[in-house]
Amino acid sequence: MSSVLELRNLALGYRDLTLFRGLSMDIESGSTLAVLGANGSGKSTFVKMLLGLIDPLAGNLNWTQGKPREIGYLAQMTEFDRRFPIRVRDLAAMGAWRGFGLRRGLDAAAQKRVSAALDEAGVLDIADRPLHQLSGGQLQRALFARVIMQDAPLILLDEPFAAVDQSTEAHLLSIIRRWRAEGRAVVLVVHDLSSVLDHCSHALLLGGQEAAYGTVKDVLTPARLVAQGYMSESQASWMFRSPTPMQEAAHV
Ligand SMILES: Nc1ncnc2c1ncn2[C@@H]1O[C@H](COP(=O)(O)OP(=O)(O)OP(=O)(O)O)[C@@H](O)[C@H]1O
């Protein structure tokens, strides 16, 4: 499998704080990487480093596809100011501005792509609504439409399922599956382990001054999750016992 980005011997942190050292990994085309870890373990710092907002303390990033930092980025919804005076359609179109330029505006073909992106995200019927009239789930769908328009080889989603209901989550996951099938690499920062176990191929677990990378099955073991401070021993034994309480309840 080809990679979109190679990280080599990376150390990350700030002047007086090293979060981890020695991380080497490839972010592969067609993979879905979950980045998770306890509060303060460095997830946001990792995102900022990918976006080029901070430099690693040591190591290299090699961009092997597209232009360096060609990233489709979804910020945490809490960081988005929905008083921004634009409509849903304009928000999605902003994703294509890199290709078309602000002055020229979008041509007819691009407008068509915007409509298709809004349709795929399930917000075409509210394309002319201003953002302040949207529910949280509708805004997240509109922001997904913008990422669709970015058409990038690497897609970085920060907490994409926070504050969305189950059916919206399922819809957004279908878009992520399409990106993956197209050979894009998708990186998701997540807090909730259950969405990772079902939908991600790889995991980067941060915490305890370590960064553990590998397949979900290899990295997200109860022992490692406890050792890196993600959960307590009793939480791990509850979470990984089989069958789960919900499965048991379903058989009652
Ligand atoms: N600009 C900064 N200068 C110095 N230290 C920082 C800076 N930004 C974050 N930190 C520290 O780096 C560590 C990692 O922070 P980061 O925000 O990356 O964690 P996180 O995993 O995203 O946390 P959370 O789950 O709580 O959002 C924390 O101890 C934080 O206090």
PDBQT file of the ligand as one rigid body, heavy atoms in Angstrom, charges set to zero:
ROOT
HETATM    1  N1  LIG A 301       1.300  26.193  23.258  1.00  0.00    +0.000 N 
HETATM    2  C1  LIG A 301       1.626  25.356  24.242  1.00  0.00    +0.000 A 
HETATM    3  N2  LIG A 301       2.737  25.553  24.981  1.00  0.00    +0.000 NA
HETATM    4  C2  LIG A 301       3.086  24.690  25.963  1.00  0.00    +0.000 A 
HETATM    5  N3  LIG A 301       2.384  23.582  26.278  1.00  0.00    +0.000 NA
HETATM    6  C3  LIG A 301       1.282  23.332  25.565  1.00  0.00    +0.000 A 
HETATM    7  C4  LIG A 301       0.829  24.196  24.511  1.00  0.00    +0.000 A 
HETATM    8  N4  LIG A 301      -0.306  23.666  23.977  1.00  0.00    +0.000 NA
HETATM    9  C5  LIG A 301      -0.563  22.543  24.675  1.00  0.00    +0.000 A 
HETATM   10  N5  LIG A 301       0.379  22.343  25.609  1.00  0.00    +0.000 N 
HETATM   11  C6  LIG A 301       0.458  21.192  26.546  1.00  0.00    +0.000 C 
HETATM   12  O1  LIG A 301       0.750  20.039  25.773  1.00  0.00    +0.000 OA
HETATM   13  C7  LIG A 301       0.068  18.906  26.293  1.00  0.00    +0.000 C 
HETATM   14  C8  LIG A 301      -0.759  18.267  25.182  1.00  0.00    +0.000 C 
HETATM   15  O2  LIG A 301      -1.825  19.142  24.842  1.00  0.00    +0.000 OA
HETATM   16  P1  LIG A 301      -2.857  18.794  23.699  1.00  0.00    +0.000 P 
HETATM   17  O3  LIG A 301      -3.824  19.943  23.640  1.00  0.00    +0.000 OA
HETATM   18  O4  LIG A 301      -2.115  18.441  22.476  1.00  0.00    +0.000 OA
HETATM   19  O5  LIG A 301      -3.561  17.493  24.307  1.00  0.00    +0.000 OA
HETATM   20  P2  LIG A 301      -4.882  16.729  23.827  1.00  0.00    +0.000 P 
HETATM   21  O6  LIG A 301      -4.544  15.272  23.801  1.00  0.00    +0.000 OA
HETATM   22  O7  LIG A 301      -5.402  17.332  22.589  1.00  0.00    +0.000 OA
HETATM   23  O8  LIG A 301      -5.851  17.037  25.067  1.00  0.00    +0.000 OA
HETATM   24  P3  LIG A 301      -7.478  17.049  25.198  1.00  0.00    +0.000 P 
HETATM   25  O9  LIG A 301      -7.971  15.647  25.005  1.00  0.00    +0.000 OA
HETATM   26  O10 LIG A 301      -7.654  17.510  26.618  1.00  0.00    +0.000 OA
HETATM   27  O11 LIG A 301      -7.999  18.035  24.188  1.00  0.00    +0.000 OA
HETATM   28  C9  LIG A 301      -0.765  19.404  27.481  1.00  0.00    +0.000 C 
HETATM   29  O12 LIG A 301      -0.047  19.155  28.664  1.00  0.00    +0.000 OA
HETATM   30  C10 LIG A 301      -0.865  20.903  27.229  1.00  0.00    +0.000 C 
HETATM   31  O13 LIG A 301      -0.989  21.624  28.434  1.00  0.00    +0.000 OA
ENDROOT
TORSDOF 0
